[in-house]
Amino acid sequence: MQLTPQQIDEFHTNGFLLLKQFATAQTCDEIRSLAAKHLYEMIEPIESEEEYLQKRSGAKTTRRLRQVYDREPLFAAWMTNPEMRPVLEQLLGEEPRLLLAHHNSIMTKLPLVSSVTTWHQDIRYWHFENDNLLSVWLSLGDEYLDNGLLEFIPGTHKMTFTPEQFDENAAFREDLPQNREIIAKRVHFDLKKGDVVLFHAKTLHYANKNESDEPKISFVYSLRGISNKPIPNTRSDFREVAL
């Protein structure tokens, strides 16, 4: 697949791009079935809601499956899908490298027990020479505001913020007037099974908790441009995959 010039411009202008029905329903169903097994059995490594919220509790509710590339051949096959590579090269402007340190996850928002994902930039977790990084989000089922759909703020990948605009967890503060003006520009689009969203690592995004009766399960992985090296001896200095 090749993007049109208009799609490339849309990504670079807004910091995100929707590709409708990129993955087949069969692929999504097969991934979701395997993911459900890992989630039900709580196969490590996982991130729990309690860990995300920094709460000490004897309970453990799975929020994401980590290190999914090595869990199932089907997961690795999706992350190295040859049809996606030309798209990634167009957006990164160079050869992509699949990051196994960041995202490399199957995300879930379970009914009643999921949490809000606060406004943030993914770059808060990462340590590279520059910000030429993006993520690929696959909807394994329908996603909408009531079950925790991603929302974005266009153009925030190009903005410069001060440290004071973020809290101690690097979440974008909603109590500041200047931040509220930016958040007011939020946008969303409902996702159907097989839809893919590509977004820049500096694009502010958010997701509500799941208020529906069904789990929401999504697949996300991240990439860098080949010239954008990880900083040595940081979390980002980890195993990668050449596509």
N, C-alpha and C positions, 0 to 999 in steps of 0.2 A: 504493500500500500504506500502511496505517496500523498502527502498533504498538498493542498492547493496553496498558492501564495496568500490567499485570503485567510486560510486557517493558520498559517505560520504567523501572519501579522496579528491575528486574534490572540494567539498564545502569548506573543511577546508584548502585546498591549495590555491584556487583562491579567496574564499570569496563570491562565488555565484554559483548557480546551476540551470540549466534549466530543467524543467519537461514538455515535450511536450504533448499537448492535455490532460492536467489533468482534465479540466472542459469540460462539454459537450457544444455543440453549443447552445442547448436550454437554458441551465443555463445562458450562456453569454448573449444571446439575451434578456432573461427576466430581467436580472440585468440591462442591458444597457437601455432597454425601461423605466424602473422605474427611473433610474438615469437621463435620458434625461428629464423626467418630472420635477424632482427636479432642474435640471440645468436651464431649460427654465423658470421656475417660480422663480428661484433664492431663493429657500427656505433656510433660515438660519438654522444653522451657515455655512457660506461659507468663503473661502479665495479668494480674488480677485487678479487679476494680478497687480493692482495698489498697493495693500497692500504688495504683495511679492516684488515689485520693490521699495517700499517705496516712492511712488509718490502720491502727493496730486492732486486729480482730482475729478471732479463731476461725471465722468463716472465710471462704475463698470463692469468689465468683470470677470466672474466666472473662477477661476483657480482650485478650488477643493471644493467638498462638505465635510464638516467636520462632525464628530460624526455620521457616517452612521450606526453604529450598532443599534442605537435606531430609525432609520428612517423607515425601512421596515423589516418585518420578513424575507424576502428573503435575504436581506443583512446580517442579523445576522446568517442566516442558512449557508451562504457561509463561514463566518468567523469562524464558529464552525463545519465545515465539518468533520465528523468522519474519512474520508479517509485520511485527511491531518495530523491528530494527530500523527500517528506512525512516519511519516516523521519528524515532528517537534521534537518529543522525541529523535529520532536518532541524529539529528543535534545539538540540545541543550544539549543532554546527560542527560536529566532529564525531569520531568513533565513540560509542557509549561503553561504559563499564557498569556491570550490575553489582550493586553494593550489598553485601551480606551482613554488614554491621548495622544498617539502618532500614527500618521498616521490615522488609523480608518477612511479612506478617499476614496472617488472616485475622481480620478485626471482627469483633462481634459486639452488638448491643442487645443484651437480653431484655425481655419484657420486665418491667417493674423494678429491676435491680440495676439497670445501667445508669451511668452518670453522664452529665454534660461534659463534652469536650470543649474546653474554653478556647477563646480566640488565641491563636498562636501561629508562629512561623516554624516550620520544621527545622530550619537552619539552627535553631536553638540547641539542637542535639549534636550537631555535626561540626567537624573540624577539617576544612579543606582550604586550599590556597585561594579559591574564589567561590562564588556562589552559582556556578554553572552546574546546577543539580536539579533534578525533577523526579516526580513520583508518578506511578501508573496505578490508578485505582479502578478495580473491576467490580462492578455490582453483580453479585451472584443471585440477586432477587430484586424486586422492586424496592426503591428507596425514595422516601418522601419525608417531609418535615416531621411528621408525627412519629416516625420510627428512627430518627437520628440522621437524616440526610446531611451531607456536607454542604455548608454555605461558604461562599468566598467573598472577599472584598477586592474588586478589580483594581489593578495597578499598584497594589501594596508591595509587590516584589521590587518596585522601583523607588519606593519611598525610603527616606532616612528617618529613623526614630531615635529618641534618646532613651537611655537606660531607665529613666523615671517613668516611661510610658508602659513599662512591664513590671509585674510583681516579682516576688522572690522566686517563683517557679517559672519565670519567663512567659507568663500568660499576659496578653494584652489587656490592660486595665480598662474596665468598663465604667469606672467611677470618675474618670477624667473627662472634662468637657471636650477637649481637643480629640480624644479618642472616640467619644460618642459621635462626633461629627463624621469621623471616618467609618465607624461601624454602621451608621445610617445608610451607607452606600452598599450594604451587603446584597448579594444576589444568590439565587439558587435555581436549579432546574431539576425536576423529578427524574430519577433514573429508572430505567427498565433493566431487566435481566440481560446481561451481555454488554451494557453500556460501559464505556471506559472514560474516565476523566484523567487528563494529564495536568499536573500543576507544578509550578515552580516552588522551590524549597523556601522562598521568602514570601510567598503569597499567604496572607492571613486567612485562616479558615477556622471553622467552628462546626460543632454538631450537637444537637439537643439529645437528651436521653430518649430511649425508646418507650413511647407511650402506647404502642400497639400491643397485640396479643401474640405476635410471632417474633422470633429472633431475626435480627438483621445481620447478615454475614457478608463481608466484603474482603477482597484480596488486594493488598497494596505492596508494591516494591519500588525501590528507588535506584537512580543511576547518576553517574557523573560523566562529564566529558573527559576523554582520555588524558588531556593535558592538565586537568585539574587534580593535582595530587593531594592525597590525604596528608595531614600534618603528622609527622612521626610521633609515636608513643602516645597517641590519643585513641579514643574509642573508634574513630574513623579509620585508623590504621589497622585494617583487618582484611580478611580474605575477600577477594572479588572474583567475578566471572567475566571473561571476555566473550562478547556475543558474536 
